[in-house]
Amino acid sequence: MITNIKIKNFKALRDRDIGMSNLNVFTGLNGMGKSTLLQALILLRQSRKNNFEELILKDIIELGTFRDIICESRLKNKDILSFELDWKDKSKLLVERKYEKSLSEEKVLKGSILKENHQDKSLFAEASFKYLSAHRIKPQDSYNTNLSKVKNGELGNEGEFAPHFFNLNSNEEIPIKELAFNDEDSVFSLEHQVNSWMSVISPKIQVHTEIIKGQSIRLSYSYKTKSAFTSQYTPQNAGFGLTYVFSVLVAILSAKKGDVIILENPESHLHPKGQSELARLMALAAKNSVQIFCETHSDHILYGVRIAIKEHDINKDETRIYYIDRDKDEHFSVPHCVEVDENGRMDRDSKEYFLDYENHLDKLLG
């Protein structure tokens, strides 16, 4: 498990040392640098392919050129781009690059420093890492299949292989039984648990998948009535949020202890109750040693995490909530760690980052 990340001169992060835990949630206004923290981890993952001989800027995510990722507000004569990761087992990874600019070229000088073995880390292992971008699969007639990727546990960066993964593993038990929707549940199949968690978002829903023409797969939904099930509805004829959250649920419920999951805006297109329950599932997974990094704009995700702390679904020390702000004078990000006690309450200093909700209440009640 990653316990700390130190970043210098990457995009809006000029020089930051950020502690991590099981569940890491990043929030703040648009354009403040929330995505930058997630991108730093993904950049290291995709650069591992060549043992960090160079930073790979176009793979899982596309970051443009080196000029695009070097901090514009870096200190004078400080053109070093640096990433340092610490793990719970005391191993460490340090990657440094120097930015050089001439009339004809920009290049990254070699010279990464690696300390101890990092090859077995979940951030770099294929089967132990999942990333779902904010741009996930939309409702459509069918989805592509990819047997080799699905057998390796991959869902695709947009969740595009989640329907195929679900179809192939629907009868397999989820690896972490503690993620079952109901404590008294005795059925732990992926199909049953995805349907159970989906039912919070859309009551009595059932998810169906069917291989068609060998190269694609159909996703559909039906609803349980008093005596039977309705017809199966295509994603285009069901709520948009159902398909958007489907891959998120599959990613979390299929995770093993020690896995790493990076989620961008998992709350998109969900009713507030569904957002809060999704936060509870994230907390349960993190409590059971799945490390989650989540960017969100949702008050309900944040409240859900705090309620999970209060209800002992996760310990306060197993969570980190960061509000990302910007320096008042220069263009670089300032992460503020939000202190939450064992009852899910924020300290007074942290409350000032979340005044919008209280301001709205004051206007309604005033």
Secondary structure, DSSP 8 states (H G I E B T S, - for coil): -EEEEEEEEETTEEEEEEE--SEEEEE-STTSSHHHHHHHHHHHHHHGGGTTSS---BSSSB---HHHHB-TT--TT--EEEEEEEETTS-EEEEEEEEEE-SS-EEE----EEES--TT-TTT-STTEEEE-SS-----S-EE--HHHHHTT---TTSTTHHHHHHHHTTSB-S-GGG-SSTT----BHHHHHHHHHHHHSTTEEEEEEEETTTEEEEEEEEB-SSSB---B-GGGS-HHHHHHHHHHHHHHT--TT-EEEEE-TTTT--HHHHHHHHHHHHHHHHTT-EEEEE---HHHHHHHHHHHHTTSS-GGGEEEEEEEE-SSSS-EEEEEE-B-TTS-B-HHHHGGGHHHHHHHHHHH-
